[in-house]
Each structure stands twice: as structure tokens, then as C-alpha cells.
Amino acid sequence: MDVLKAGVIGCGRISSVYLDAFQKMDGTVKVCCAADKVLKRAETFAGHFPGCTAYQSAEEMLLKKDVDVIHVLTPHFLHKEHVIKSLNAGNHVLTEKPIAIYPEDAREMIRTARENHRQFGVIFQNRYIPGIREARRMVEAGELVHPIGAFSNLNWFRPASYYECDWKGRWETEGGGVVIDQAIHSIDMVRYLIDRPVESICAHIDRRVLTNIEVEDVADAVILFEGGALYSFYACNYYTYNASIRIQVHFKNGKVTLTDNDAVIIERDGEATRVIDSDGNTDGGESYWGKHHLTQLQDFYRCLAAGEPVPVNPEDATRTLEVVQGIYESSRAGKTIFFT
């Protein structure tokens, strides 16, 4: 496999996960440049890779550096700008979730990728949890059929200080709170396994404890999929600690239950398959919010080398974003909203 040259835009909190993953991918990817509005952060990140150059702006980096892939790790409201500029500069792009704040922005990003004949992927690392991958295989193979219902519960802790940076906790820059930032992964995994379009959403969001922010700290919803599957969704980020996530999808002939990163798949005959997430191929991230950036990055670069479509495709990431925005729209309207 040829070594591809990569650049990073955004060297904040999440960049440590990429630093760990890139170091484990030595021989597959060469990190050549890094940009951050705080130059010191870019210099610190770049210092881990020989010959890597630090920049204070994405524009300067894209103008001066010839690379193959750009990783966008910036705040939510900058994803559209940085992805489009990177695509127009001739790079393949892999962006952190969410793909954008608004679906119409995501669709513009997709059009730009097509116009430039570049690959464009979105990080949803929890799709690479072994139990989720096995359940998805069973869905695709017809071994789990006709989803009936699902639930997801997320009870995490985010102190007031978490929102003291210049973009968190604001509608304009973060795009929301616990739904778009934390529970979007739960929504995406349920969507990934049910694998059907959403018909309607009835939701409510509120700000009950974290009163120093504009956005929601709690949300609940009933999400109806085509075929009748009902998804009961709940999330808050004012609990006392980061408790285990629980997700279940109930099929006509079985159930998939995920607790943190471990899954139990029970088929109709009662036979249970336990899929335990090992520590073998993981990044340096916190296990409670997913530790498979490395696996997704490896898959992304493998697909680039093979000329295959990259995971996770932006069209599917946009469908997850549409559910997020549907929760917000339903709450604001105070009624059920319907998808066409």
C-alpha cells in the first residue's frame, strides 16, 4: 500500500486520538502538516511527526502544502467551510462528526466532493464496535429481520467548565447540545442496524441543570421508522458520571443489546452470542465514547488505496444529522414532524 500524505485542520481535544492512531499507522500515512488558529497547538501536534509543518490557518496550509488527505477536526460550525476548501484544493477528506450543523450544508459538501471527484468520509467510530459490526452483518445477511423497536439511554456528565470554550454550548457554533454532540452516536448506531428511513419524530429538549449554556442538556424522543419500528431515545449530560450507554434493537427474530462497547445478540431460538470488544485495535480515546477511530481510519485509507467508496459515506451521515435536526424541529414546534 502506498503511503498517503495527510494534513490535520484543528488540533484541539480530539486531536490526541488522531495522534495516537496515526502513530500506530506508521507506514500507511505520513502526517505532513497541521493547522490550528492557536499556532502553539498546531506546533505541539506537528512535533510528533518528522518533517510535519505547523500553520496558523487552514487556508495557508492548503495553499502551501501538497497532501492527499485532509482530516477536519474543527468545531461543528467550521466543518462545512474546511471540508469544502479542502475538497476544492484537491484533497480527499475525512471529517469528525457531525458532518455539519444543517443538512443543507451537508448536501453542499457532498456536491463539492462529487464535482472534484474526491472521496469524502465522516467519522462514526462506534460503527466499528465488533458487536455492532457483527449485528450489521447479520442484518445484511437476513439473519436478523424486521426491526420492531429500539431504545438508547445516554446518561453522561459534562461540568459547566466543559462549556467555557468559545464555541461549545451555543446554537450558532455547536448546533445543539447533548443530542448533536454526544447522543448522535447512539442515533447513528440505531439507524445503522434498523437500516430503514425515518417516518416521523416526536421530541422534547430542555435545559434543566446546565443553565450557563444556550443549548439542551436533556432530550427525549419517539422516532418512527418505515415498517413500524419505534425508537425510544433519551439522553442527558448532567448525570453524576459517564454511565454506560445502553442500546437495544429488537427484531422479529432476535435482539441486539449493546452496553458500552460489548454486545449480546440473542436469536429467536434463545441462542446468545456475546461479542466482547477487545483492546487489540483501538485508539487512545476514552472507552465510554468509543475507541475505534483507529479502525475507521485504517478502513478509510484501505479504501482510498483500493479505489473503493470510503466509510462512512456522507449521504448516510447526513441522514443521521436529519434525525438530530428533526428532534430539534419537533421540540421547537411542540408537535410530531413527518419526513417525506
Phi, psi and omega in degrees: 000132178293146176279123180262145181269134185234151173233154181237130172250114182104112183238041178273212189304315186287342185296336179296328178293319179291322178303313180297316182294315181298323179295328178281347181257020180305130184102346177250322183223140176245115180280114188257336186202155179214141181230142175202145180297335172263101188304324181300322179295318178296320180294320179297315179296311183298329182297346179275353185231122181303132177076007181278133184256138179261142178228156179265352178217147178296322182299316180296318180296315182293330180285323190261339189246131178265108180229173180260323187227138172245133174256121182262114184238027185271172176304156188309315187291347179262354183301312182302309182301311185287326177293313182296317179297322180291319177296317180294337176277000175095016182260150161289154185223139169233117182252152171295159172286158346290160179305323177196182175276322184241140180302325180295327175291320178299319181293326175294321177297319179296316178299320180295320178298317180294317181297327181265000180054045180244152175278143184219118181236165182230138180284119164222076190298338183286346171296343182264003170301129186308319180294324177291319179297318180293319178296318177298320177301317181293324176296312182295330181274357181078017179274336170239121188231156173052081176298136182255321183193175179199158168217157170215137178234126176233119178232098184240173181240122172231112181291164178304326182295337178301331184262015182274354175286173191279000181228340179289147173081010181238138180299319186292326187251324176267332178086001182153192182240245188298333182286306186283337186261318183253304189281357176302330179292320178297314178302316182295318180293320177296314177302316183300323182273323178289322171057041176220156179293153175277137178263318184204160178221131172238115192220163175215133174238158181203165172238105190249325186241313183276076188282357178274004181241163177275330193267177185284145170248001177208148179205147171218156183200155165246121184244121182259127177261156173303136184097351172102357180293129178256128181249117177266116187245134175215140177206141170214156177234035174238021176289177185278343175199177181275088183288164180299134171287140172234130178226136173223138171239125184257120178255167178301327184238027177166177180222144173243122180238122179250129172236114190057246183248008181249140185238150170236124179247116181250122179267173188305322182283003178089355179292129183253134174247119178261126179245103183267132180281113180280172178265015188290313186233069184232163178266190183268017182281171177289131185295332185288340175248017174104135186230033185240029170304317181304314182296318179291321178297317178299319179294319179301310182290327175299316180294321176300315181295326183271354183072027180260158174301139185272152172269158335278134188290150186293334177296317180289322177298327178292324178295324175294318177298323178297325176292316177304310181291332175295323176298315180294317181296317180297318180295317180296321182282339183070031181202169175290137174248150184243139178266143176259000000 
